[in-house]
Amino acid sequence: MANVAGASVDSRAIGFVGTYIPRRCGIATFTFDLAEAVARVVGPRKPVYVVAMNENADGYPYPSRVKLQIQQDDVTHYLRAARFLNERCGVVSLQHEFGIFGGEAGSLVLRLIEKLRIPLVVTCHTVYGEPEADKRDVMREIVAAADKLVVMDRRGIDFLQSIYGARPEQIAYVRHGIHDIPFQDPPYEKTVFGASGPVILTFGLLHRNKGIEYMIDAMATIVRSRPDVTYVVAGQTHPAIVRQEGESYRQSLEARVSELGLQSRVKFIDRFAELSDLMTYLSQADMFAAPYLFLDQMTSGALSYAVGAGNAVIATPFHHAKELLAEGRGCLVPVGDPASLANAVLDLLENKTKMNEMRRKAYEHTRGMVWPVVAREYVGVFRRVSRRLAASASIRQGVPLRSPRRSAASLRPRRGGRPVA
């Protein structure tokens, strides 16, 4: 194996860049789960490090795997992180979501990327089909610099090639990871929810694109036929939303519940669901509702977990739902349509055979999504990228694996000193 800075490529650390627990966001949970699963696959002889993104000056009390922190609006932190990763790591796994990086459309991450001298694997958590110009330009530069792009939905493959200029061989399809829990029928007594009878669950950080108000409106119809059904909304309001508008969205949902007289049938659990809580919620829920309004959503951890737990899932047709719930693994309904949500719920409750078949198909389909399997796929990507670059370059002891990256903008013709779009 070729040497880089005096160390074997395969012996150097794997570096992850992204948000990380205890920060409360979906990317943080994903990065933690992936890093821990990868660490178990590669074993103790190969370190796994994390560079954590902060949206505040104080940061968080991170676990020991986090070796460095980046304040998202401080460009010097990105440059420092690039130096750290070049010195300590053989490959970087960057978790990309526009909102976790500073600058216009998260453009400060490009300052880190352009300084990396080691293989870069980017997990694309959001790939817009109709991007705004600034997001399109940033994503094109990321694509131009990345050695591998990981997507969790096949529609993202099309978008990366047709909109952002990715090469087919540059893209790897690896599904969203899930925790392995046994397939079982939910109990009648839902002790964790303080309810009896069927429970419909929506969980995750709350924001207006969740569409929860439409499920609440659907409950007004559902309880007329099935007064034993309970709808549970579990999760805190997203911290970014709290900073922007406080708890106005949650308060509007609670007001709607009161207006419809559903206080006994709609329950809110206003706290962040830790993993142990989430596993309990999923094991006691009969259905999972994802009435999301943003149909360009490419990945959903909540949806992945619910399908992986064998819940009967009803969702609007956003990208990830259309793929994951295909072939009878779930039920798709139009966006913003309480009547369709109610009809779907009542149909499943009245057709237990149909619901159980849906649950079984969903559970069986997701056995390849458990974290140990996903982690092995990522490790395979890391190794192939590292070996391909090492084999294609004339590498000498102490010489970086690759020459400095040039951004996509720097490679385009210029007029008057500015890139031509």
ABEGO torsion letter per residue (X at the ends): XBBBGGBBAAABBBBBBEBBOABBBAAAAAAAAAAAAAAAAAEAABBBBBBBBBABAAEBBBBAABABBBBAABAAAAAAAAAAAAAABABBBBBBBAAABBEBGGAAAAAAAAABABBBBBBBABBBABBBAAAAAAAAAAAAABABBBBABAAAAAAAAAAAGBBAAABBBBBBBBBBBBBBBBBABBAAAGBBEBBBBBBEBBBAAAGAAAAAAAAAAAAAABAABBBBBBEBBBAAAAAAAEAAAAAAAAAAAAAAGAAAABBBBBBBBBAAAAAAAAAABABBBBABABAABABBAAAAAAAAAGBBBBBBBBAAAAAAABGGABBBBBBGBAAAAAAAAAAAAABAAAAAAAAAAAAAAAAAABAAAAAAAAAAAAAAAAAAAAAABBBBBGBBABBBBBBAAAABBBBGGBBBX
